Amino acid sequence: MPETEIIIQNWGKDVEFKQSWDQQRELHHKIVSQNHPNTVVLLEHQNVYTAGRSTKPEDRPIDSSPVFDIDRGGRITWHGPGQIVCYPIIKLDDPVDVVAHVRRLELLIMNVCSNLGLETTQIEGRSGVWVKGNGFLDKKIAAIGIRVAKKATMHGFALNCNNSLSGFRKIVPCGIPDSDVTTLSLELGRDVSVAEVTPLIEEEIRNGALKRNVSKRSKVEVS
């Protein structure tokens, strides 16, 4: 990516999803048509399920919980308090490489986890960041779901900090039945808050995490 300014905005806690989606689209329009600086948004959502374009009926909540069907890739996930969500709304270089953008996000998250003392990994054919199961189910600690339109990105990633996992138990998270989900707090055995993680993400962004050259993965499902 070119050396262009990146603005980091923190929209705070208890953010209603539809409101943030509308604001994302407004920012995206300004970035692609009005030369607005690349912008990264950090926030905590209210409890919500969002379903990407690949979501299947069997992935959806087992109760009557409402779901936002949205325009990102991947399948269904949960957002809510205790989970940090990051929406990079940025222009990509030509030729546009969506997989490289996903890989940059994964590496950003992995660096944050490493700085907290947690070893994480990538899994071939599956997006996001994972904790190896050591003979049991692998556990997803961060989900990625993006959209690229007019060479600029929307949506992004969600990293589980100290949130409850109950919301995930009503769905098939990211449409992957043979895995589990986890949080930084569970893996590190202490409370790891969004407030602790947010500056680490900001530092990664300021250090060029969204611009770095990356090696390509042969396959990736954006979910």
Biotite code that builds the C-alpha atoms (Angstrom):
import biotite.structure as struc

atoms = struc.array([
    struc.Atom([0.000, 0.000, 0.000], chain_id="A", res_id=1, res_name="MET", atom_name="CA", element="C"),
    struc.Atom([1.205, 3.542, -0.624], chain_id="A", res_id=2, res_name="PRO", atom_name="CA", element="C"),
    struc.Atom([2.429, 5.673, 2.269], chain_id="A", res_id=3, res_name="GLU", atom_name="CA", element="C"),
    struc.Atom([-0.860, 7.386, 2.963], chain_id="A", res_id=4, res_name="THR", atom_name="CA", element="C"),
    struc.Atom([-2.331, 8.681, 6.173], chain_id="A", res_id=5, res_name="GLU", atom_name="CA", element="C"),
    struc.Atom([-4.418, 6.316, 8.273], chain_id="A", res_id=6, res_name="ILE", atom_name="CA", element="C"),
    struc.Atom([-6.869, 7.785, 10.757], chain_id="A", res_id=7, res_name="ILE", atom_name="CA", element="C"),
    struc.Atom([-7.814, 5.638, 13.766], chain_id="A", res_id=8, res_name="ILE", atom_name="CA", element="C"),
    struc.Atom([-11.251, 6.291, 15.252], chain_id="A", res_id=9, res_name="GLN", atom_name="CA", element="C"),
    struc.Atom([-12.602, 4.717, 18.447], chain_id="A", res_id=10, res_name="ASN", atom_name="CA", element="C"),
    struc.Atom([-16.396, 4.630, 18.365], chain_id="A", res_id=11, res_name="TRP", atom_name="CA", element="C"),
    struc.Atom([-16.631, 3.292, 21.911], chain_id="A", res_id=12, res_name="GLY", atom_name="CA", element="C"),
    struc.Atom([-18.859, 0.676, 23.536], chain_id="A", res_id=13, res_name="LYS", atom_name="CA", element="C"),
    struc.Atom([-22.433, -0.501, 23.047], chain_id="A", res_id=14, res_name="ASP", atom_name="CA", element="C"),
    struc.Atom([-22.470, 0.458, 19.364], chain_id="A", res_id=15, res_name="VAL", atom_name="CA", element="C"),
    struc.Atom([-25.614, -0.576, 17.488], chain_id="A", res_id=16, res_name="GLU", atom_name="CA", element="C"),
    struc.Atom([-24.676, -2.600, 14.410], chain_id="A", res_id=17, res_name="PHE", atom_name="CA", element="C"),
    struc.Atom([-26.920, -0.960, 11.808], chain_id="A", res_id=18, res_name="LYS", atom_name="CA", element="C"),
    struc.Atom([-25.681, 2.471, 12.837], chain_id="A", res_id=19, res_name="GLN", atom_name="CA", element="C"),
    struc.Atom([-22.047, 1.453, 12.450], chain_id="A", res_id=20, res_name="SER", atom_name="CA", element="C"),
    struc.Atom([-22.711, -0.253, 9.110], chain_id="A", res_id=21, res_name="TRP", atom_name="CA", element="C"),
    struc.Atom([-24.287, 2.942, 7.764], chain_id="A", res_id=22, res_name="ASP", atom_name="CA", element="C"),
    struc.Atom([-21.305, 4.950, 9.008], chain_id="A", res_id=23, res_name="GLN", atom_name="CA", element="C"),
    struc.Atom([-18.892, 2.473, 7.430], chain_id="A", res_id=24, res_name="GLN", atom_name="CA", element="C"),
    struc.Atom([-20.594, 2.850, 4.067], chain_id="A", res_id=25, res_name="ARG", atom_name="CA", element="C"),
    struc.Atom([-20.469, 6.632, 4.348], chain_id="A", res_id=26, res_name="GLU", atom_name="CA", element="C"),
    struc.Atom([-16.747, 6.508, 5.105], chain_id="A", res_id=27, res_name="LEU", atom_name="CA", element="C"),
    struc.Atom([-16.178, 4.054, 2.253], chain_id="A", res_id=28, res_name="HIS", atom_name="CA", element="C"),
    struc.Atom([-17.922, 6.442, -0.163], chain_id="A", res_id=29, res_name="HIS", atom_name="CA", element="C"),
    struc.Atom([-15.747, 9.353, 0.995], chain_id="A", res_id=30, res_name="LYS", atom_name="CA", element="C"),
    struc.Atom([-12.557, 7.311, 0.680], chain_id="A", res_id=31, res_name="ILE", atom_name="CA", element="C"),
    struc.Atom([-13.261, 6.083, -2.859], chain_id="A", res_id=32, res_name="VAL", atom_name="CA", element="C"),
    struc.Atom([-14.805, 9.297, -4.243], chain_id="A", res_id=33, res_name="SER", atom_name="CA", element="C"),
    struc.Atom([-13.637, 12.241, -2.142], chain_id="A", res_id=34, res_name="GLN", atom_name="CA", element="C"),
    struc.Atom([-10.025, 11.369, -1.324], chain_id="A", res_id=35, res_name="ASN", atom_name="CA", element="C"),
    struc.Atom([-10.806, 10.979, 2.374], chain_id="A", res_id=36, res_name="HIS", atom_name="CA", element="C"),
    struc.Atom([-7.888, 9.435, 4.320], chain_id="A", res_id=37, res_name="PRO", atom_name="CA", element="C"),
    struc.Atom([-7.867, 5.709, 4.984], chain_id="A", res_id=38, res_name="ASN", atom_name="CA", element="C"),
    struc.Atom([-9.692, 5.114, 8.267], chain_id="A", res_id=39, res_name="THR", atom_name="CA", element="C"),
    struc.Atom([-9.638, 2.313, 10.842], chain_id="A", res_id=40, res_name="VAL", atom_name="CA", element="C"),
    struc.Atom([-12.561, 2.080, 13.267], chain_id="A", res_id=41, res_name="VAL", atom_name="CA", element="C"),
    struc.Atom([-12.400, 0.297, 16.637], chain_id="A", res_id=42, res_name="LEU", atom_name="CA", element="C"),
    struc.Atom([-15.499, -0.438, 18.718], chain_id="A", res_id=43, res_name="LEU", atom_name="CA", element="C"),
    struc.Atom([-17.546, -2.837, 20.846], chain_id="A", res_id=44, res_name="GLU", atom_name="CA", element="C"),
    struc.Atom([-20.953, -3.800, 19.452], chain_id="A", res_id=45, res_name="HIS", atom_name="CA", element="C"),
    struc.Atom([-24.182, -4.478, 21.228], chain_id="A", res_id=46, res_name="GLN", atom_name="CA", element="C"),
    struc.Atom([-25.121, -8.185, 21.150], chain_id="A", res_id=47, res_name="ASN", atom_name="CA", element="C"),
    struc.Atom([-25.716, -9.031, 17.500], chain_id="A", res_id=48, res_name="VAL", atom_name="CA", element="C"),
    struc.Atom([-25.431, -11.803, 14.914], chain_id="A", res_id=49, res_name="TYR", atom_name="CA", element="C"),
    struc.Atom([-24.177, -10.909, 11.443], chain_id="A", res_id=50, res_name="THR", atom_name="CA", element="C"),
    struc.Atom([-24.357, -13.292, 8.506], chain_id="A", res_id=51, res_name="ALA", atom_name="CA", element="C"),
    struc.Atom([-22.077, -13.029, 5.488], chain_id="A", res_id=52, res_name="GLY", atom_name="CA", element="C"),
    struc.Atom([-22.991, -14.024, 1.957], chain_id="A", res_id=53, res_name="ARG", atom_name="CA", element="C"),
    struc.Atom([-22.001, -17.690, 2.398], chain_id="A", res_id=54, res_name="SER", atom_name="CA", element="C"),
    struc.Atom([-24.147, -18.340, 5.486], chain_id="A", res_id=55, res_name="THR", atom_name="CA", element="C"),
    struc.Atom([-26.243, -21.523, 5.353], chain_id="A", res_id=56, res_name="LYS", atom_name="CA", element="C"),
    struc.Atom([-29.606, -22.096, 7.055], chain_id="A", res_id=57, res_name="PRO", atom_name="CA", element="C"),
    struc.Atom([-28.116, -24.604, 9.483], chain_id="A", res_id=58, res_name="GLU", atom_name="CA", element="C"),
    struc.Atom([-25.546, -22.017, 10.671], chain_id="A", res_id=59, res_name="ASP", atom_name="CA", element="C"),
    struc.Atom([-28.209, -19.674, 12.035], chain_id="A", res_id=60, res_name="ARG", atom_name="CA", element="C"),
    struc.Atom([-29.352, -19.297, 15.684], chain_id="A", res_id=61, res_name="PRO", atom_name="CA", element="C"),
    struc.Atom([-31.239, -22.182, 17.195], chain_id="A", res_id=62, res_name="ILE", atom_name="CA", element="C"),
    struc.Atom([-33.691, -19.705, 18.734], chain_id="A", res_id=63, res_name="ASP", atom_name="CA", element="C"),
    struc.Atom([-35.434, -16.637, 17.281], chain_id="A", res_id=64, res_name="SER", atom_name="CA", element="C"),
    struc.Atom([-32.472, -14.269, 17.716], chain_id="A", res_id=65, res_name="SER", atom_name="CA", element="C"),
    struc.Atom([-32.410, -11.640, 14.947], chain_id="A", res_id=66, res_name="PRO", atom_name="CA", element="C"),
    struc.Atom([-29.620, -11.761, 12.382], chain_id="A", res_id=67, res_name="VAL", atom_name="CA", element="C"),
    struc.Atom([-28.248, -8.987, 10.151], chain_id="A", res_id=68, res_name="PHE", atom_name="CA", element="C"),
    struc.Atom([-27.603, -10.344, 6.666], chain_id="A", res_id=69, res_name="ASP", atom_name="CA", element="C"),
    struc.Atom([-24.770, -8.223, 5.319], chain_id="A", res_id=70, res_name="ILE", atom_name="CA", element="C"),
    struc.Atom([-22.493, -7.820, 2.308], chain_id="A", res_id=71, res_name="ASP", atom_name="CA", element="C"),
    struc.Atom([-19.223, -9.229, 3.644], chain_id="A", res_id=72, res_name="ARG", atom_name="CA", element="C"),
    struc.Atom([-17.705, -12.570, 2.777], chain_id="A", res_id=73, res_name="GLY", atom_name="CA", element="C"),
    struc.Atom([-17.902, -15.601, 5.021], chain_id="A", res_id=74, res_name="GLY", atom_name="CA", element="C"),
    struc.Atom([-20.704, -16.943, 7.168], chain_id="A", res_id=75, res_name="ARG", atom_name="CA", element="C"),
    struc.Atom([-22.300, -16.145, 10.529], chain_id="A", res_id=76, res_name="ILE", atom_name="CA", element="C"),
    struc.Atom([-20.681, -14.788, 13.674], chain_id="A", res_id=77, res_name="THR", atom_name="CA", element="C"),
    struc.Atom([-21.524, -13.027, 16.932], chain_id="A", res_id=78, res_name="TRP", atom_name="CA", element="C"),
    struc.Atom([-20.455, -9.597, 18.183], chain_id="A", res_id=79, res_name="HIS", atom_name="CA", element="C"),
    struc.Atom([-20.962, -8.080, 21.596], chain_id="A", res_id=80, res_name="GLY", atom_name="CA", element="C"),
    struc.Atom([-19.468, -6.630, 24.783], chain_id="A", res_id=81, res_name="PRO", atom_name="CA", element="C"),
    struc.Atom([-15.965, -7.777, 25.627], chain_id="A", res_id=82, res_name="GLY", atom_name="CA", element="C"),
    struc.Atom([-15.012, -8.295, 21.979], chain_id="A", res_id=83, res_name="GLN", atom_name="CA", element="C"),
    struc.Atom([-12.933, -5.704, 20.098], chain_id="A", res_id=84, res_name="ILE", atom_name="CA", element="C"),
    struc.Atom([-14.064, -5.144, 16.502], chain_id="A", res_id=85, res_name="VAL", atom_name="CA", element="C"),
    struc.Atom([-11.774, -3.492, 13.972], chain_id="A", res_id=86, res_name="CYS", atom_name="CA", element="C"),
    struc.Atom([-13.051, -2.103, 10.658], chain_id="A", res_id=87, res_name="TYR", atom_name="CA", element="C"),
    struc.Atom([-10.252, -0.977, 8.313], chain_id="A", res_id=88, res_name="PRO", atom_name="CA", element="C"),
    struc.Atom([-11.788, 1.144, 5.560], chain_id="A", res_id=89, res_name="ILE", atom_name="CA", element="C"),
    struc.Atom([-8.795, 1.564, 3.303], chain_id="A", res_id=90, res_name="ILE", atom_name="CA", element="C"),
    struc.Atom([-7.762, 1.654, -0.344], chain_id="A", res_id=91, res_name="LYS", atom_name="CA", element="C"),
    struc.Atom([-5.826, -1.344, -1.627], chain_id="A", res_id=92, res_name="LEU", atom_name="CA", element="C"),
    struc.Atom([-2.956, -1.174, -4.084], chain_id="A", res_id=93, res_name="ASP", atom_name="CA", element="C"),
    struc.Atom([-3.280, -2.298, -7.688], chain_id="A", res_id=94, res_name="ASP", atom_name="CA", element="C"),
    struc.Atom([-3.523, -5.114, -8.459], chain_id="A", res_id=95, res_name="PRO", atom_name="CA", element="C"),
    struc.Atom([-6.064, -5.594, -5.684], chain_id="A", res_id=96, res_name="VAL", atom_name="CA", element="C"),
    struc.Atom([-5.167, -8.647, -3.588], chain_id="A", res_id=97, res_name="ASP", atom_name="CA", element="C"),
    struc.Atom([-7.949, -9.562, -1.174], chain_id="A", res_id=98, res_name="VAL", atom_name="CA", element="C"),
    struc.Atom([-6.141, -12.604, 0.230], chain_id="A", res_id=99, res_name="VAL", atom_name="CA", element="C"),
    struc.Atom([-3.105, -10.475, 1.089], chain_id="A", res_id=100, res_name="ALA", atom_name="CA", element="C"),
    struc.Atom([-5.381, -8.064, 2.975], chain_id="A", res_id=101, res_name="HIS", atom_name="CA", element="C"),
    struc.Atom([-6.817, -10.969, 4.984], chain_id="A", res_id=102, res_name="VAL", atom_name="CA", element="C"),
    struc.Atom([-3.331, -12.243, 5.733], chain_id="A", res_id=103, res_name="ARG", atom_name="CA", element="C"),
    struc.Atom([-2.258, -8.775, 6.963], chain_id="A", res_id=104, res_name="ARG", atom_name="CA", element="C"),
    struc.Atom([-5.196, -8.744, 9.358], chain_id="A", res_id=105, res_name="LEU", atom_name="CA", element="C"),
    struc.Atom([-4.306, -12.212, 10.614], chain_id="A", res_id=106, res_name="GLU", atom_name="CA", element="C"),
    struc.Atom([-0.707, -11.228, 11.237], chain_id="A", res_id=107, res_name="LEU", atom_name="CA", element="C"),
    struc.Atom([-1.793, -8.045, 13.013], chain_id="A", res_id=108, res_name="LEU", atom_name="CA", element="C"),
    struc.Atom([-3.975, -10.084, 15.374], chain_id="A", res_id=109, res_name="ILE", atom_name="CA", element="C"),
    struc.Atom([-1.276, -12.695, 15.915], chain_id="A", res_id=110, res_name="MET", atom_name="CA", element="C"),
    struc.Atom([1.223, -9.984, 16.871], chain_id="A", res_id=111, res_name="ASN", atom_name="CA", element="C"),
    struc.Atom([-1.250, -8.536, 19.374], chain_id="A", res_id=112, res_name="VAL", atom_name="CA", element="C"),
    struc.Atom([-1.802, -11.981, 20.905], chain_id="A", res_id=113, res_name="CYS", atom_name="CA", element="C"),
    struc.Atom([1.955, -12.589, 21.042], chain_id="A", res_id=114, res_name="SER", atom_name="CA", element="C"),
    struc.Atom([2.489, -9.278, 22.850], chain_id="A", res_id=115, res_name="ASN", atom_name="CA", element="C"),
    struc.Atom([0.006, -10.499, 25.460], chain_id="A", res_id=116, res_name="LEU", atom_name="CA", element="C"),
    struc.Atom([1.853, -13.806, 25.818], chain_id="A", res_id=117, res_name="GLY", atom_name="CA", element="C"),
    struc.Atom([-0.409, -16.059, 23.733], chain_id="A", res_id=118, res_name="LEU", atom_name="CA", element="C"),
    struc.Atom([0.805, -18.187, 20.832], chain_id="A", res_id=119, res_name="GLU", atom_name="CA", element="C"),
    struc.Atom([-1.672, -18.350, 17.956], chain_id="A", res_id=120, res_name="THR", atom_name="CA", element="C"),
    struc.Atom([-1.679, -19.764, 14.452], chain_id="A", res_id=121, res_name="THR", atom_name="CA", element="C"),
    struc.Atom([-3.302, -19.777, 11.031], chain_id="A", res_id=122, res_name="GLN", atom_name="CA", element="C"),
    struc.Atom([-5.070, -22.821, 9.606], chain_id="A", res_id=123, res_name="ILE", atom_name="CA", element="C"),
    struc.Atom([-4.890, -23.691, 5.934], chain_id="A", res_id=124, res_name="GLU", atom_name="CA", element="C"),
    struc.Atom([-8.159, -23.006, 4.133], chain_id="A", res_id=125, res_name="GLY", atom_name="CA", element="C"),
    struc.Atom([-9.683, -21.142, 7.080], chain_id="A", res_id=126, res_name="ARG", atom_name="CA", element="C"),
    struc.Atom([-9.414, -17.441, 7.774], chain_id="A", res_id=127, res_name="SER", atom_name="CA", element="C"),
    struc.Atom([-9.036, -15.910, 11.201], chain_id="A", res_id=128, res_name="GLY", atom_name="CA", element="C"),
    struc.Atom([-6.640, -16.581, 14.059], chain_id="A", res_id=129, res_name="VAL", atom_name="CA", element="C"),
    struc.Atom([-6.607, -19.803, 16.028], chain_id="A", res_id=130, res_name="TRP", atom_name="CA", element="C"),
    struc.Atom([-5.307, -21.471, 19.184], chain_id="A", res_id=131, res_name="VAL", atom_name="CA", element="C"),
    struc.Atom([-4.207, -25.035, 18.523], chain_id="A", res_id=132, res_name="LYS", atom_name="CA", element="C"),
    struc.Atom([-6.273, -27.624, 20.334], chain_id="A", res_id=133, res_name="GLY", atom_name="CA", element="C"),
    struc.Atom([-3.371, -29.910, 21.415], chain_id="A", res_id=134, res_name="ASN", atom_name="CA", element="C"),
    struc.Atom([-5.202, -33.038, 20.334], chain_id="A", res_id=135, res_name="GLY", atom_name="CA", element="C"),
    struc.Atom([-8.651, -31.545, 20.833], chain_id="A", res_id=136, res_name="PHE", atom_name="CA", element="C"),
    struc.Atom([-10.658, -29.056, 18.787], chain_id="A", res_id=137, res_name="LEU", atom_name="CA", element="C"),
    struc.Atom([-8.816, -26.026, 17.450], chain_id="A", res_id=138, res_name="ASP", atom_name="CA", element="C"),
    struc.Atom([-10.248, -22.822, 18.921], chain_id="A", res_id=139, res_name="LYS", atom_name="CA", element="C"),
    struc.Atom([-10.932, -19.644, 16.989], chain_id="A", res_id=140, res_name="LYS", atom_name="CA", element="C"),
    struc.Atom([-10.002, -16.496, 18.874], chain_id="A", res_id=141, res_name="ILE", atom_name="CA", element="C"),
    struc.Atom([-10.550, -13.976, 16.067], chain_id="A", res_id=142, res_name="ALA", atom_name="CA", element="C"),
    struc.Atom([-12.853, -13.979, 13.040], chain_id="A", res_id=143, res_name="ALA", atom_name="CA", element="C"),
    struc.Atom([-12.333, -12.077, 9.794], chain_id="A", res_id=144, res_name="ILE", atom_name="CA", element="C"),
    struc.Atom([-15.003, -11.018, 7.313], chain_id="A", res_id=145, res_name="GLY", atom_name="CA", element="C"),
    struc.Atom([-14.435, -8.364, 4.676], chain_id="A", res_id=146, res_name="ILE", atom_name="CA", element="C"),
    struc.Atom([-15.843, -6.726, 1.589], chain_id="A", res_id=147, res_name="ARG", atom_name="CA", element="C"),
    struc.Atom([-13.858, -4.988, -1.157], chain_id="A", res_id=148, res_name="VAL", atom_name="CA", element="C"),
    struc.Atom([-15.688, -2.555, -3.438], chain_id="A", res_id=149, res_name="ALA", atom_name="CA", element="C"),
    struc.Atom([-14.109, -0.010, -5.777], chain_id="A", res_id=150, res_name="LYS", atom_name="CA", element="C"),
    struc.Atom([-10.689, -1.148, -4.533], chain_id="A", res_id=151, res_name="LYS", atom_name="CA", element="C"),
    struc.Atom([-11.442, -0.209, -0.908], chain_id="A", res_id=152, res_name="ALA", atom_name="CA", element="C"),
    struc.Atom([-12.169, -2.478, 2.049], chain_id="A", res_id=153, res_name="THR", atom_name="CA", element="C"),
    struc.Atom([-15.025, -2.633, 4.557], chain_id="A", res_id=154, res_name="MET", atom_name="CA", element="C"),
    struc.Atom([-15.742, -4.753, 7.638], chain_id="A", res_id=155, res_name="HIS", atom_name="CA", element="C"),
    struc.Atom([-12.715, -6.433, 9.227], chain_id="A", res_id=156, res_name="GLY", atom_name="CA", element="C"),
    struc.Atom([-12.022, -8.576, 12.272], chain_id="A", res_id=157, res_name="PHE", atom_name="CA", element="C"),
    struc.Atom([-13.341, -9.346, 15.747], chain_id="A", res_id=158, res_name="ALA", atom_name="CA", element="C"),
    struc.Atom([-10.982, -10.458, 18.530], chain_id="A", res_id=159, res_name="LEU", atom_name="CA", element="C"),
    struc.Atom([-12.462, -12.112, 21.618], chain_id="A", res_id=160, res_name="ASN", atom_name="CA", element="C"),
    struc.Atom([-11.096, -10.470, 24.783], chain_id="A", res_id=161, res_name="CYS", atom_name="CA", element="C"),
    struc.Atom([-13.225, -11.145, 27.880], chain_id="A", res_id=162, res_name="ASN", atom_name="CA", element="C"),
    struc.Atom([-16.629, -11.676, 26.288], chain_id="A", res_id=163, res_name="ASN", atom_name="CA", element="C"),
    struc.Atom([-19.030, -14.466, 27.157], chain_id="A", res_id=164, res_name="SER", atom_name="CA", element="C"),
    struc.Atom([-19.085, -17.333, 24.659], chain_id="A", res_id=165, res_name="LEU", atom_name="CA", element="C"),
    struc.Atom([-22.803, -17.978, 25.156], chain_id="A", res_id=166, res_name="SER", atom_name="CA", element="C"),
    struc.Atom([-23.729, -16.132, 21.966], chain_id="A", res_id=167, res_name="GLY", atom_name="CA", element="C"),
    struc.Atom([-21.604, -18.517, 19.918], chain_id="A", res_id=168, res_name="PHE", atom_name="CA", element="C"),
    struc.Atom([-23.365, -21.557, 21.374], chain_id="A", res_id=169, res_name="ARG", atom_name="CA", element="C"),
    struc.Atom([-26.591, -20.735, 19.494], chain_id="A", res_id=170, res_name="LYS", atom_name="CA", element="C"),
    struc.Atom([-24.959, -20.805, 16.051], chain_id="A", res_id=171, res_name="ILE", atom_name="CA", element="C"),
    struc.Atom([-22.329, -22.661, 14.049], chain_id="A", res_id=172, res_name="VAL", atom_name="CA", element="C"),
    struc.Atom([-19.632, -19.978, 14.308], chain_id="A", res_id=173, res_name="PRO", atom_name="CA", element="C"),
    struc.Atom([-18.323, -19.098, 10.846], chain_id="A", res_id=174, res_name="CYS", atom_name="CA", element="C"),
    struc.Atom([-20.018, -22.279, 9.610], chain_id="A", res_id=175, res_name="GLY", atom_name="CA", element="C"),
    struc.Atom([-17.263, -24.492, 11.052], chain_id="A", res_id=176, res_name="ILE", atom_name="CA", element="C"),
    struc.Atom([-18.776, -27.310, 13.177], chain_id="A", res_id=177, res_name="PRO", atom_name="CA", element="C"),
    struc.Atom([-15.491, -29.110, 13.909], chain_id="A", res_id=178, res_name="ASP", atom_name="CA", element="C"),
    struc.Atom([-13.889, -26.329, 15.945], chain_id="A", res_id=179, res_name="SER", atom_name="CA", element="C"),
    struc.Atom([-14.492, -24.247, 19.051], chain_id="A", res_id=180, res_name="ASP", atom_name="CA", element="C"),
    struc.Atom([-14.191, -20.590, 20.071], chain_id="A", res_id=181, res_name="VAL", atom_name="CA", element="C"),
    struc.Atom([-12.178, -19.021, 22.868], chain_id="A", res_id=182, res_name="THR", atom_name="CA", element="C"),
    struc.Atom([-11.084, -15.700, 24.351], chain_id="A", res_id=183, res_name="THR", atom_name="CA", element="C"),
    struc.Atom([-7.820, -14.090, 25.371], chain_id="A", res_id=184, res_name="LEU", atom_name="CA", element="C"),
    struc.Atom([-8.970, -14.194, 28.991], chain_id="A", res_id=185, res_name="SER", atom_name="CA", element="C"),
    struc.Atom([-9.654, -17.941, 28.918], chain_id="A", res_id=186, res_name="LEU", atom_name="CA", element="C"),
    struc.Atom([-6.372, -18.762, 27.217], chain_id="A", res_id=187, res_name="GLU", atom_name="CA", element="C"),
    struc.Atom([-4.209, -16.524, 29.422], chain_id="A", res_id=188, res_name="LEU", atom_name="CA", element="C"),
    struc.Atom([-5.997, -17.301, 32.670], chain_id="A", res_id=189, res_name="GLY", atom_name="CA", element="C"),
    struc.Atom([-6.610, -13.667, 33.574], chain_id="A", res_id=190, res_name="ARG", atom_name="CA", element="C"),
    struc.Atom([-8.995, -10.877, 32.651], chain_id="A", res_id=191, res_name="ASP", atom_name="CA", element="C"),
    struc.Atom([-7.923, -9.298, 29.352], chain_id="A", res_id=192, res_name="VAL", atom_name="CA", element="C"),
    struc.Atom([-10.178, -6.348, 28.598], chain_id="A", res_id=193, res_name="SER", atom_name="CA", element="C"),
    struc.Atom([-10.906, -4.482, 25.393], chain_id="A", res_id=194, res_name="VAL", atom_name="CA", element="C"),
    struc.Atom([-9.257, -1.453, 27.027], chain_id="A", res_id=195, res_name="ALA", atom_name="CA", element="C"),
    struc.Atom([-6.007, -3.431, 27.365], chain_id="A", res_id=196, res_name="GLU", atom_name="CA", element="C"),
    struc.Atom([-6.076, -4.777, 23.804], chain_id="A", res_id=197, res_name="VAL", atom_name="CA", element="C"),
    struc.Atom([-7.121, -1.613, 21.952], chain_id="A", res_id=198, res_name="THR", atom_name="CA", element="C"),
    struc.Atom([-3.777, 0.257, 22.237], chain_id="A", res_id=199, res_name="PRO", atom_name="CA", element="C"),
    struc.Atom([-1.918, -2.842, 21.038], chain_id="A", res_id=200, res_name="LEU", atom_name="CA", element="C"),
    struc.Atom([-4.046, -2.898, 17.873], chain_id="A", res_id=201, res_name="ILE", atom_name="CA", element="C"),
    struc.Atom([-3.512, 0.836, 17.405], chain_id="A", res_id=202, res_name="GLU", atom_name="CA", element="C"),
    struc.Atom([0.251, 0.386, 17.763], chain_id="A", res_id=203, res_name="GLU", atom_name="CA", element="C"),
    struc.Atom([0.256, -2.363, 15.115], chain_id="A", res_id=204, res_name="GLU", atom_name="CA", element="C"),
    struc.Atom([-1.631, -0.109, 12.711], chain_id="A", res_id=205, res_name="ILE", atom_name="CA", element="C"),
    struc.Atom([0.689, 2.848, 13.320], chain_id="A", res_id=206, res_name="ARG", atom_name="CA", element="C"),
    struc.Atom([3.673, 0.536, 12.736], chain_id="A", res_id=207, res_name="ASN", atom_name="CA", element="C"),
    struc.Atom([2.392, -0.336, 9.255], chain_id="A", res_id=208, res_name="GLY", atom_name="CA", element="C"),
    struc.Atom([0.535, -3.617, 9.822], chain_id="A", res_id=209, res_name="ALA", atom_name="CA", element="C"),
    struc.Atom([-1.956, -2.772, 7.061], chain_id="A", res_id=210, res_name="LEU", atom_name="CA", element="C"),
    struc.Atom([0.838, -1.988, 4.589], chain_id="A", res_id=211, res_name="LYS", atom_name="CA", element="C"),
    struc.Atom([3.330, -4.788, 5.116], chain_id="A", res_id=212, res_name="ARG", atom_name="CA", element="C"),
    struc.Atom([4.360, -7.192, 2.385], chain_id="A", res_id=213, res_name="ASN", atom_name="CA", element="C"),
    struc.Atom([3.034, -10.666, 3.096], chain_id="A", res_id=214, res_name="VAL", atom_name="CA", element="C"),
    struc.Atom([3.510, -14.134, 1.701], chain_id="A", res_id=215, res_name="SER", atom_name="CA", element="C"),
    struc.Atom([0.392, -15.562, 0.120], chain_id="A", res_id=216, res_name="LYS", atom_name="CA", element="C"),
    struc.Atom([-1.577, -18.454, 1.508], chain_id="A", res_id=217, res_name="ARG", atom_name="CA", element="C"),
    struc.Atom([-2.670, -20.941, -1.123], chain_id="A", res_id=218, res_name="SER", atom_name="CA", element="C"),
    struc.Atom([-6.277, -20.936, 0.078], chain_id="A", res_id=219, res_name="LYS", atom_name="CA", element="C"),
    struc.Atom([-8.323, -18.856, 2.436], chain_id="A", res_id=220, res_name="VAL", atom_name="CA", element="C"),
    struc.Atom([-12.010, -18.727, 3.285], chain_id="A", res_id=221, res_name="GLU", atom_name="CA", element="C"),
    struc.Atom([-13.007, -15.241, 4.403], chain_id="A", res_id=222, res_name="VAL", atom_name="CA", element="C"),
    struc.Atom([-15.270, -15.881, 7.365], chain_id="A", res_id=223, res_name="SER", atom_name="CA", element="C"),
])
